[in-house]
Amino acid sequence: MAGREAVIVDTLRTTFGKRAGALANWHPVDLLAFALQNLVDRTGVDPGRIDDVIAGCVTQVGEQSTNLARNAWVAAGLPQEVPGTTVDRQCGSSQQAVHFAAAGIAAGHYDLAVACGAESMSRVPLASNARGGTGPFPPSFLDVIDNRLWAQFRVAQVLAERWKISREEMDAYSIESHRRAAEAWDSGHFAKEAIPVPLKDEEGKETGGLLETDEGIRRDSTMEKLAALPPAQTWDPDTASDITAGNSSQMTDGAAAMLLAERSVADKLGLPIRARFAGFAVAAEDAAIVLSAPVPATRKLLERTGMTVDDFDAIECNEAFASIALMWAHAFSPDPDLFNPRGGAIAIGHPLGASGVRIMTTLLNQLEAAGGRYGFQTMCEGGGQANATVIERLA
């Protein structure tokens, strides 16, 4: 197996719809199937040659239960001899799917694999698989974390205070995210990565319309408007919170899919080779402070690869909250023009299971547009975890 190398053949995403918005009538299985069909059609790959389909999904209950990857592949009418599995590393689920697919290729288990993900936050609400009492957490777990079972909004505030990030800094960052995302659509940049999605009525029938751009981008956002927003969640009436809906990621519906191949196999089949993987890391720390691990994951990757932040021509840190992206920026001091250069989840949206592949899709397209070589991405994940990945543009 020596010398095997995983490469990205192609990667795409759907346009993203706001919760209870344009894509709310799409069953999540069908939404992922739509992305998979488009990936197969765009690459021209023989779908029967694909060895596995690995999907990320966070809220695996109801319409997103019972193996989303397999269900979407079959629903797409693709060869049923191809298996699929669904993984959950919380918000980084489809980034982890990429890691698993690339590792499987390097190890010789796969020649071709799909990493993908989807989430319908309209139809399968966040944490609807963990309702009642303390949900999935037994007393043994709660004892270890000293019963600090905090909502993510509170953790985002805790980290803002630790890193001395002000409300004004978060709001200004959020406005810039919307501006950059709007510019990416206006320039035609996002049209290269995002496929328009047909609109459906409540019975699931297509209406003839299309969602042609991301629905959540707010072009009229101002500091005055954001300053007027109340805290997103009040857990203590005596404690102020700077975390609002305006400086947090949007709950969103969407899907994304990527075709990976072993390099020599891609060459033999005449498939394009857009990038290779230059580094992987996964890390974790305090399970109660669930959003902080992008910092140790990045340090681990930099140590493992011998790279520095200055080596990266584009950098993506998921905007779960403005405080998380700014925490990373405070820790590593990236060039602001290279950091989330096309906006992020605050503007584009955060369909949890799809976000890892969405971010890598945006990252690769940015490298190609700017003529950059190395791209980096990381994202916080429930349970105090984070993935980090480096890709090298080849095309």
C-alpha positions, 0 to 999 in steps of 0.5 A: 500500500506504500505510495497511495495518496488520496486526492479530491476529484470534485466537491460541491454543495447545495445552496442553503436555506434558512430554517423554516425557509426555502428548503423546508419541504425537502426531506433530508434524505432527498436533499443529500440524494440531490447533492450525490446525483449532481456530484456523480453527473458532474464528475462523470464517474461510474457510480458503481465503482465507488467503494463507500459513501460516508456521510456526516449528520448530527441529529440522527433521529426521525427523517435523519435516522437509520443511516442517512448515507445509505438511504440517500444513495438508494434514493438517488437511484444510484447502484445499490451495490455501493455501501454507505455509513453515517458518522457523528462528530457533531458539527465536524461530522462531514469533515470527519467523513473526509478524514475517514474516506482519505484514510481508507484510500491511503490504507488501500481499503478504497480506490474511490469514496464519497464524503458527504453530509446533510442536515435539515434543521427545519424538519429535524430540530437540533437536539431533538434526539436528546430530549428529556432530563439530561438527555444522553448524559448519565450521572457518571458523565455529569460528575466528570464535568462537574455538572457544567452542562451548559448551552453552547450560547453560554460557552460562546460567552465564556470563551469570549470573556477568556479571549477578551473578545468584545460585543462590538468585535463580534458584531463587526466580524459578523457584518463582514461575514455577510459582506464577504458572502454577498460579494462571493455570490455577486462575483459569481464565485459561489456559483462554481461550488453551489448548485441551485435547488428546486423548490418544493411545496408541502407535498414534496412536489417541485414548484418550478422555482429555484433557490439560486443563492444562500437564503440567509445572507443579510446585505443590510446588516449594520452595527446599529441593528446588531447592537439592538439584538437581545442575548440569544439565551439568558441563563442568569438574569444577573449576567450579561451576554454578548452572544446574539442571533446576529453574531451566531451561525444560522440554523440551516438546511443543506447538503454537500458532497465530495468525490475522493480517489486514489491518485493513480486510480484518478489518473487511470480513469481520467478524473480531474485531480484538484487537491491532495491532503497534506495534513490531518489532526483531531483533538479534544479538551474540556468536554463542558467547554464544548467549543474551544478545541480548534485551538489545540487541534490547530497546534497539533496539526502544525506540530505534526506537519511542521507548517505555520499559519503563514504557510496557508493561502486560505484559512477557514475556521467555522463560524459557529459563533463569532467568538469562536472564529475570533478566538482562533484568530486571537490565538494564531494571528492570521492575515485577515484577508485570508481568514474566512475570505468568503464569509462563513456560517454566520452568513452562509448558514450551518447545516450541521452535518453538511458544514465540514464538506461545505467549508472544504468546498469553499476552501478549495475554490478559494485556493483555485481563484486566488492561485494559492497552494495550501488551505487550512480548515478547522471547526469546533465540535460538541463534546469539546472536540475539533478536526483540522485539515490541510489541503494542497491545490494541484490543479 
